[in-house]
Amino acid sequence: MNTLSKAKVKFFASLGQKKFRYENRLLLIEGWKLLAEALEEGLIPQAVILLENTSMPEGEPFSGLNPELVFTTDAAAFGRISTQSTPEGVVTVIPFPAWPEDALQAGPAFVLDQIQDPGNLGTLIRTADWFGLKGLICSSGTADWTNPKVLRSSMGSAFRLPLIYVDDLSAWLSQHPGRVVVADLDGENASNFDWQGNEWIVLGNEANGVSEAVRNLAGVQKVFIGGKGKAESLNVASAGAVLGYLVGSC
């Protein structure tokens, strides 16, 4: 097993910052689960960094790792690279999945309008994957999908589904076929809605909801999720799970 140089420690630690992730087109992922998911999706690690006295699991998909890409380091250096307070003892550097801008041309898919919480974004990616949606379209104000917290919350689904960021959601939606369905308390009950399986399901900002530009698109349809309790509303990730189930059942 190889030992990390100070230069590599510095470089890998820099990937905790968005700027350097995008400059190098590299992700920082933590834990054996995410490493296994990345390997199964064909993403070849640039480096696998183990905390000293941590052992690589036996068997697939780990047995195919190039030993020259596996490094070990002490707790101080590992702590500089890891973004978690209680790490599992493995951090992996992998390339961005290669999604072309035209990778998502038809629904069903989530459209995320300024979703800012990384945990919500990661959960919505995982939800879209579970219910068989084709991917996610994100506004430029949505949380950065390369954020380590997003990747952890997605549990590997971020390696499988296209995530496309666009500057103008309303313009993008008007140029792509499919029904635009907005989650809105003034809409039709989602359980009674005539889902067709080609919908762009728009989920809005945690505090302000869906933007007026998207809400006012011609032909937009609104749905709400009926409930029986006294809570004011559902968390956006929970709402996405319900709507993902409904459209995924078509």
Secondary structure, DSSP 8 states (H G I E B T S, - for coil): -EE--HHHHHHHHHTTSHHHHHHHTEEEEESHHHHHHHHHTT---SEEEEETT-----STTGGGS-GGGEEEE-HHHHHHH---SS--SEEEEEE-----TTS--SSSEEEEES---HHHHHHHHHHHHHTT---EEEETTS--TTSHHHHHHHTTGGGTS-EEEES-HHHHHHTS-S-EEEEEEEEEETTTS---S--EEEEEBTTTBS-HHHHTSTT-EEEE---SS--S---HHHHHHHHHHHHHT-
